[in-house]
Amino acid sequence: MELSVSQAQGRVPVTVLHVKGNIDSTSYQEFQTQAETLIADGAHELLVDLREVPYMSSAGLRALNQIYNKLRASTEDTNTVTKGVTAGTYKSPHLKLLSPSARVLETLKMSGFDMFLDIHSTLDAAVASF
């Protein structure tokens, strides 16, 4: 797996984490660590570019959930988020996904991640959504 980072400017600065390769039991830790480092360094709005990720395992989903929790912990009330997710009205304002492959999108939907994470098909739309 290869990771790279870029910056984009919408209404707010957006950090884009580009992932190339599978996010699975052998690579999830690198993915999670890179995202957590970005957050620790001040990234508040994170877009994960999944355009070149053919496969994401449950380990990748756990990493994505940890990243979501890190971004949410300091800014959002847990009860409000839980109620919003349950009602289908909540989407994370700080973590969004870009162009997952059909296989990864199916995994995200089957695991319910699409219920609380916005998934965009273009970089411009994703950046503008923050």
trRosetta pair geometry for C-beta under 8 A, 3 or more apart (Angstrom, degrees):
i j d omega theta_ij theta_ji phi_ij phi_ji
1 19 6.6 -21 -169 -166 109 88
1 20 6.7 152 -160 81 57 54
1 21 3.6 -151 -104 80 59 129
1 22 6.4 -103 -75 62 104 51
1 23 6.8 81 -111 -84 148 58
1 27 4.0 96 -1 -155 139 146
1 30 6.3 157 78 78 124 134
1 31 6.8 -49 140 -58 154 99
2 19 7.6 147 80 -161 54 41
2 20 4.2 -9 58 59 99 109
2 21 6.0 110 12 -4 68 118
3 17 6.6 -21 -160 -172 101 91
3 18 6.9 144 -159 79 48 62
3 19 6.0 -12 -103 -104 74 63
3 20 7.7 -161 -69 24 33 76
3 30 6.8 -162 -16 141 134 103
3 31 6.7 171 -80 -105 130 60
3 34 5.0 -91 155 -101 163 175
4 17 7.9 156 81 -158 38 47
4 18 4.6 -14 63 59 86 114
4 20 7.9 25 5 -4 98 110
5 15 6.4 -18 -163 -173 106 95
5 16 6.8 146 -158 79 53 58
5 17 5.8 -20 -102 -103 79 60
5 18 7.1 -163 -79 16 26 83
5 34 7.7 -161 -57 173 113 113
5 38 6.7 177 -119 -95 141 126
6 15 7.9 155 82 -160 38 51
6 16 4.7 -16 65 61 84 112
6 18 6.7 42 3 -21 101 116
7 13 6.3 -25 -165 -167 108 100
7 14 7.1 139 -164 77 56 53
7 15 6.2 -33 -105 -105 68 56
7 16 7.0 -176 -91 14 16 88
8 13 7.7 143 78 -162 45 53
8 14 4.5 -24 68 67 93 106
8 16 5.6 60 -9 -30 110 120
8 47 7.3 -12 33 28 130 141
8 123 7.1 -162 -100 172 157 104
8 127 4.5 -92 130 -114 138 135
9 13 5.9 -31 -106 -105 70 60
9 14 7.2 -177 -87 20 20 84
9 127 7.5 47 76 180 22 129
10 13 8.0 165 34 -93 67 12
10 14 5.7 42 7 -19 106 123
10 127 4.2 177 -58 155 116 82
10 128 5.2 -175 -138 -93 124 33
10 129 7.7 -51 -162 35 168 37
10 130 5.1 123 64 54 143 101
11 128 7.6 77 -14 -150 91 49
11 130 6.5 -160 48 95 92 76
12 44 7.6 -68 154 81 136 112
12 45 5.5 122 103 -15 120 152
12 130 5.4 -104 52 128 103 113
13 45 6.8 157 93 45 54 118
14 45 4.7 -72 -111 111 67 117
14 46 7.6 155 -166 -97 73 16
14 47 5.5 32 170 -9 118 116
14 126 7.9 148 173 125 159 88
14 127 5.1 -154 34 -131 157 81
14 130 5.2 166 -84 6 116 161
15 38 5.5 163 144 -179 156 130
15 43 4.0 -43 7 -131 151 126
15 45 6.6 143 19 83 74 63
15 46 5.3 -25 72 -107 99 66
15 47 7.1 176 87 26 46 73
16 46 8.0 147 -96 -161 26 53
16 47 4.8 -24 -109 72 72 106
16 49 5.7 43 179 -31 100 115
16 98 7.7 7 -144 -3 104 148
16 123 7.6 11 -117 -142 148 106
16 127 7.9 -42 -68 -82 116 101
17 34 6.5 133 -143 120 126 115
17 35 5.9 -29 -74 -91 169 85
17 38 6.6 -121 -72 -18 116 162
17 46 6.4 10 -5 -169 112 100
17 47 7.2 175 24 85 69 50
17 48 5.2 -21 68 -112 104 65
17 49 6.6 -167 87 18 46 81
18 49 4.3 -17 -109 61 62 132
18 51 8.0 -30 -145 36 87 100
18 52 7.6 37 177 32 89 115
19 23 6.4 -3 175 -59 148 113
19 31 6.4 25 -114 -119 128 113
19 48 6.6 11 -8 -175 119 90
19 49 6.3 172 18 80 70 70
19 50 6.1 -2 56 -104 115 53
19 52 6.8 -166 100 70 57 85
19 53 5.2 20 105 -64 113 115
20 52 4.2 -11 -117 107 73 134
20 53 7.4 -133 -121 -67 20 63
21 27 6.7 -156 114 -126 117 173
21 52 7.2 11 -19 129 40 96
21 53 6.9 -6 76 -112 27 64
21 54 7.9 -38 -155 20 27 89
22 27 6.3 132 95 30 74 140
22 53 6.8 107 -111 -158 28 75
22 54 6.3 -47 -78 61 78 83
22 55 4.4 -9 -121 66 102 97
22 56 7.2 -178 -162 -79 66 40
22 57 7.5 44 173 -16 107 95
22 60 7.8 -115 166 -59 68 140
23 27 5.8 -113 -128 93 43 110
23 28 5.7 81 178 -92 81 71
23 31 5.3 21 -129 -39 109 165
23 53 5.9 -5 -8 -149 100 129
23 55 7.5 -163 39 101 58 59
23 56 4.7 6 63 -119 103 81
23 57 7.0 -147 104 26 63 72
23 59 7.5 -152 145 94 74 85
23 60 3.3 97 119 -115 105 126
23 63 6.8 -122 176 52 120 139
23 64 8.0 75 138 -43 153 102
24 27 5.8 59 46 32 63 94
24 28 6.5 -112 97 -38 15 94
24 55 6.5 9 -58 113 113 107
24 56 7.3 -164 -69 -145 65 31
24 57 4.1 71 -127 2 76 124
24 59 5.8 73 -178 55 37 120
24 60 6.1 -33 -75 -36 34 107
25 28 6.5 -19 -110 3 23 115
25 57 6.0 -45 -31 81 76 155
25 59 4.4 141 -86 -16 58 158
27 30 5.4 -55 -166 38 64 113
27 31 6.1 64 140 -22 84 105
27 60 7.9 13 82 -83 91 97
28 31 5.5 -60 -152 40 37 115
28 32 6.0 32 155 -17 73 108
28 57 7.5 -93 -55 63 123 100
28 59 4.1 -137 -22 140 154 101
28 60 5.1 -140 -100 -81 106 51
28 62 6.9 46 177 65 150 94
28 63 4.3 -163 -173 -37 99 136
29 32 5.7 -54 -141 40 31 109
29 33 6.0 32 158 -20 65 110
29 63 7.4 -140 -77 -97 29 125
30 33 5.9 -55 -142 38 26 111
30 34 6.3 28 158 -20 62 107
31 34 6.1 -58 -151 33 25 109
31 35 6.6 18 155 -12 62 109
31 60 7.0 20 62 -128 160 80
31 63 5.3 70 91 151 111 155
32 35 5.9 -60 -150 40 31 108
32 36 6.1 26 156 -16 67 111
32 63 3.9 -121 -65 -146 107 102
32 66 5.6 26 -142 75 122 134
32 67 6.4 -139 -131 -53 70 95
33 36 5.8 -57 -143 41 29 109
33 37 6.2 34 155 -23 64 106
34 37 5.7 -54 -150 34 29 114
34 38 6.6 31 151 -20 63 103
35 38 5.6 -52 -152 33 34 113
35 39 6.5 33 151 -17 66 105
35 46 6.6 75 -151 -165 99 154
35 48 7.5 -16 -98 -89 128 111
35 63 7.7 123 28 164 136 98
35 67 4.5 -22 131 -114 149 123
35 70 7.7 142 127 52 100 144
36 39 5.5 -51 -147 37 36 113
36 40 6.2 38 153 -20 66 105
36 66 7.6 -35 -67 131 115 109
36 67 7.0 -122 -60 -104 72 74
36 70 5.9 -157 -113 -96 82 171
37 40 5.6 -53 -144 38 31 112
37 41 6.2 25 155 -14 64 110
38 41 5.8 -63 -148 42 28 108
38 43 4.1 -1 152 11 92 144
38 46 6.6 111 109 -106 134 119
39 42 7.9 171 -178 34 26 12
39 43 5.3 -75 -88 64 41 92
39 44 7.9 94 -135 -85 71 35
39 46 7.1 -44 -74 -50 89 138
39 67 7.5 178 -37 -150 137 75
39 70 5.2 77 129 135 173 127
39 71 6.3 -120 -117 -77 129 74
43 46 5.5 72 146 -74 123 95
44 71 7.3 120 -162 -145 46 93
44 75 7.9 88 -158 -45 106 149
44 94 6.2 -87 162 -136 64 110
45 93 8.0 -63 -110 141 91 69
45 94 5.7 -120 -106 -145 51 60
45 130 4.6 64 -160 -151 141 142
46 67 7.0 -108 96 169 154 117
46 71 6.3 -123 19 -84 119 142
46 94 6.5 34 22 154 82 75
46 95 5.3 -6 69 -108 98 71
46 96 7.6 169 93 29 53 62
47 95 8.0 161 -87 -156 33 44
47 96 5.2 -20 -112 71 76 92
47 97 7.4 156 -162 -99 64 15
47 98 5.7 50 170 -30 105 115
47 123 8.0 102 144 -140 153 71
47 126 5.3 98 -138 150 136 126
47 127 6.9 -57 -43 -79 159 64
47 130 7.6 -94 -55 -52 107 126
48 64 7.4 -100 18 -120 172 99
48 67 7.7 80 -58 115 135 161
48 95 7.2 16 -9 -168 105 89
48 96 7.5 -173 24 91 72 42
48 97 5.3 -25 66 -112 95 68
48 98 6.7 -168 89 19 44 83
49 52 7.8 26 131 19 96 85
49 98 4.6 -24 -112 64 58 127
49 99 7.1 8 -157 47 67 99
49 123 7.6 3 -106 -98 113 97
50 53 4.4 -60 -161 29 77 125
50 56 7.7 -32 -144 -49 128 132
50 97 5.8 2 -1 -170 124 100
50 98 6.1 161 23 73 72 61
50 99 6.1 -169 70 84 75 59
50 100 4.1 -5 103 -92 139 70
50 101 7.1 -116 139 -4 98 69
50 104 5.7 -148 164 120 134 158
51 98 6.5 -36 -39 119 91 96
51 99 4.4 22 -85 96 83 125
51 100 7.9 -109 -75 -90 33 22
51 101 7.8 100 -159 -54 31 75
53 56 6.1 35 153 -56 126 97
53 100 6.7 -44 68 -134 111 75
53 101 6.4 -145 83 0 63 106
53 104 5.5 63 104 -71 104 156
54 101 5.7 15 -122 11 43 165
54 103 6.5 30 176 54 60 135
54 104 7.4 -177 167 -38 15 107
55 103 6.2 -35 -95 118 61 134
55 104 6.9 -168 -121 -73 16 88
56 60 3.8 -120 -164 92 86 151
56 61 6.5 107 145 -49 110 74
56 64 7.9 26 -173 -26 138 132
56 100 7.7 -49 -7 -146 134 123
56 104 4.8 74 4 -128 112 96
56 107 5.4 -178 71 90 99 155
56 108 7.6 40 67 -53 143 83
57 60 5.2 112 51 5 58 98
57 61 7.4 -110 111 0 40 89
58 61 5.3 -48 -148 35 41 116
58 62 6.4 46 151 -22 67 99
58 111 8.0 160 -115 -98 74 140
59 62 5.7 -48 -149 33 33 113
59 63 6.6 36 150 -19 63 103
60 63 5.6 -51 -149 35 34 113
60 64 6.3 36 151 -19 65 104
61 64 5.6 -52 -147 37 33 113
61 65 6.3 35 152 -20 65 104
61 107 7.1 -132 -66 153 117 110
61 108 7.8 176 -107 -100 101 58
61 111 5.4 -84 -138 169 148 172
61 113 6.8 -135 -141 -52 98 134
62 65 5.6 -54 -149 36 32 113
62 66 6.4 35 151 -21 65 103
63 66 5.6 -52 -150 34 33 112
63 67 6.5 34 151 -19 65 104
64 67 5.6 -52 -149 35 33 113
64 68 6.4 38 150 -21 64 105
64 113 6.7 12 117 -128 139 144
64 117 7.9 -36 166 -60 120 162
65 68 5.5 -50 -147 35 33 116
65 69 6.3 34 154 -19 65 105
65 113 7.9 -114 -72 -103 83 107
66 69 5.7 -54 -147 37 31 111
66 70 6.5 35 153 -23 64 103
67 70 5.8 -51 -150 31 31 112
67 71 6.6 24 155 -12 64 107
67 95 6.3 130 124 -119 100 144
68 71 6.1 -64 -153 40 28 106
68 72 6.0 18 156 -14 66 117
68 92 6.1 -105 -143 -90 98 156
68 95 5.1 -118 -105 45 70 160
68 116 7.5 77 -160 113 145 120
68 117 7.1 -91 -100 -76 128 113
69 72 5.7 -62 -137 44 29 108
69 73 6.0 48 162 -47 66 101
70 73 6.1 -40 -145 8 24 118
71 74 7.9 -82 -178 32 27 91
71 75 7.6 -33 157 27 61 119
71 92 7.1 68 97 -173 128 126
71 94 4.1 -175 163 115 126 134
71 95 5.2 151 47 -41 159 107
72 75 6.6 -106 -157 54 34 85
72 76 4.8 -52 -165 41 82 121
72 81 6.6 52 -167 -95 134 161
72 92 6.7 -85 -75 -127 106 106
72 94 6.8 -173 -70 43 58 132
72 95 7.9 -61 -44 2 89 118
73 76 7.8 -12 -40 44 7 79
75 94 6.9 121 52 -47 145 142
76 80 6.7 -124 179 73 87 113
76 81 5.3 74 143 -56 126 120
77 80 4.2 70 79 11 105 112
77 81 6.7 177 87 -11 53 86
78 81 5.7 -59 -147 38 30 110
78 82 6.1 30 158 -20 67 108
79 82 5.8 -54 -144 37 29 111
79 83 6.3 27 158 -16 64 107
80 83 6.0 -58 -149 39 28 109
80 84 6.2 26 154 -17 64 112
80 90 7.9 137 139 -97 73 133
81 84 5.7 -61 -148 40 29 111
81 85 6.2 28 157 -19 67 106
81 90 5.8 123 -149 -163 56 160
81 116 7.8 55 -175 -142 96 132
82 85 5.9 -52 -144 35 28 108
82 86 6.3 28 156 -17 62 109
83 86 5.8 -58 -147 39 29 112
83 87 6.1 17 158 -9 65 113
83 90 7.8 113 85 -36 56 130
84 87 5.8 -62 -141 45 28 104
84 89 4.9 -98 -152 77 78 84
84 90 2.7 90 129 -49 118 116
84 116 8.0 100 109 -115 98 97
85 88 7.6 34 -180 -73 29 30
85 90 4.9 -56 -58 55 55 127
85 115 6.0 77 -160 131 83 112
85 116 5.0 -17 -112 -78 105 119
87 90 7.4 91 58 -11 89 89
88 115 6.5 -85 -116 -154 69 95
90 116 5.7 -1 105 -123 96 87
91 116 6.1 168 -120 -164 42 40
91 117 6.8 109 -155 -122 81 10
91 118 5.0 62 -179 -49 133 89
92 95 4.6 -14 123 49 146 83
92 96 7.0 -164 84 -65 100 62
92 116 5.8 66 -30 153 90 84
92 117 5.6 -5 22 -101 116 63
92 118 7.2 -128 56 3 75 82
93 130 7.3 103 178 -143 70 62
95 117 6.2 -52 109 -123 95 103
96 117 6.4 156 -122 -174 42 82
96 118 4.6 -23 -128 70 103 98
96 119 7.4 180 -173 -83 77 29
96 120 6.3 30 161 -3 121 110
96 126 5.6 171 118 -158 133 95
96 129 6.2 119 -103 87 166 128
96 130 7.1 -126 1 -71 136 88
97 100 6.1 -1 156 -36 127 106
97 108 7.3 -136 65 -121 173 159
97 117 5.6 56 -7 148 109 123
97 118 7.1 -178 31 94 72 52
97 119 4.7 -19 74 -111 107 73
97 120 7.1 167 87 23 53 69
97 126 8.0 -112 91 -126 25 129
98 119 7.8 174 -83 -159 16 58
98 120 5.5 -26 -110 70 64 92
98 121 7.9 118 -161 -125 63 9
98 122 7.9 -59 -149 112 99 10
98 123 6.3 32 -143 -92 142 61
98 126 5.0 -36 -91 -66 100 165
99 120 7.2 -40 -38 98 66 60
99 121 5.6 82 -88 -143 82 45
99 122 7.6 71 -57 -70 112 25
100 104 3.8 -122 -177 97 112 115
100 105 4.5 153 92 -61 113 74
100 108 6.2 120 47 -9 171 138
100 119 6.6 -51 10 -151 107 123
101 104 4.8 87 50 14 79 102
101 105 6.7 -141 91 -7 36 90
102 105 5.7 -55 -144 38 27 114
102 106 6.4 32 155 -22 62 104
103 106 5.8 -52 -152 32 29 113
103 107 6.7 30 149 -18 61 105
104 107 5.5 -52 -152 35 37 115
104 108 6.3 39 150 -20 67 104
105 108 5.6 -52 -147 36 33 113
105 109 6.3 29 155 -16 66 107
105 114 7.9 51 -164 -69 73 128
105 119 7.0 112 -123 180 96 157
106 109 5.8 -57 -146 39 30 109
106 110 6.1 29 157 -19 66 109
107 110 5.9 -55 -141 37 27 109
107 111 6.2 11 162 -5 63 113
108 111 6.2 -69 -146 46 24 100
108 113 4.3 -81 -161 62 80 118
108 114 5.4 95 134 -44 101 90
108 117 7.5 -88 -168 66 123 125
108 119 6.9 117 121 -78 156 143
109 112 7.7 45 -176 -69 30 23
109 113 7.5 -78 -62 49 24 77
109 114 4.9 0 -97 3 65 136
112 115 4.9 -21 -178 6 78 124
112 116 7.8 35 144 5 84 94
113 116 6.9 -80 -162 49 43 82
113 117 5.3 -12 164 24 84 123
114 117 6.5 -74 -109 61 30 81
114 119 6.0 -41 -119 -10 91 128
118 126 7.7 159 116 -128 113 75
118 129 5.9 -146 127 149 161 153
120 123 7.9 125 114 -87 125 17
120 125 4.8 -174 -162 98 124 104
120 126 3.7 -175 64 -75 153 86
120 129 6.4 -159 -69 -3 138 144
121 125 6.8 25 54 49 66 141
122 125 4.5 85 65 11 94 104
122 126 6.7 -161 91 -9 48 88
123 126 5.7 -60 -147 38 30 112
123 127 6.2 25 159 -16 67 108
124 127 6.0 -57 -145 38 27 106
124 128 6.1 24 158 -16 63 112
125 128 5.8 -59 -144 41 28 111
125 129 6.4 36 155 -32 63 106
126 129 5.8 -56 -154 22 29 115
126 130 7.9 34 152 -27 58 93
127 130 6.4 -47 -169 12 39 110
